[in-house]
Amino acid sequence: MIKIDDPASLPRAGEGKRGEGGYLGYLLRQAANAYRYRVEQALSDLHLTQPQFAVMTMLGAYPGYSSADLARLALLTPQTMSVIVANLMKVGLVDRRAHQVHGRIQKLELTDRGKDILQAAKSRVYGLENEMLHALTKDDEAVIKKWLIKVAVNGSDTVQSGQGR
């Protein structure tokens, strides 16, 4: 293994294999990490992490789904979802209620406080996303979104058919 003593000599984002000459998978991961870091910074004083924000966003958009369904929507494992829900319940942002007809089924809901925090968080995250898109034309933005959706759909088809495991 080669050890580099001077971290400053490592290529910065956008340089070498971290730039246009890089591998697509690495560049996607690099961009996702940069996005997560910026979101975490924007939400820090709300005491929310990016995964908690994702769970709350999905819960707000798809109320009444099970914890397992929300985990899939938020791209989390059921175990991680369980920890996130417990932490959100502890601070009063999410509540768990028995299903009206099937008492054994537990339904997750945002509390009123959770809805308020989510609205503040969305405002910050969507503002951040608008900053990220600022240098792009609407056509460029549409192309990127369509491509990302196509990558996700094709990938989820493979996983659902058992080929990706």
Buried (B, 14 or more C-beta within 10 A) or exposed (E): EEEEEEEEEEEEEEEEEBEEEBEEEEBEEBEEEEBEEBBBEBBEEBEBBBBBBBBBBBBBEEEEBBBEBBBBBBEBEEEBBBEBBEBBBEBEBBBEEEEEEEEEEEBBBBBEEBBEBBEBBBEBBEEBEEEBBEEEEEEEEEEEEEEEEEEEEEEEEEEEEEEEE
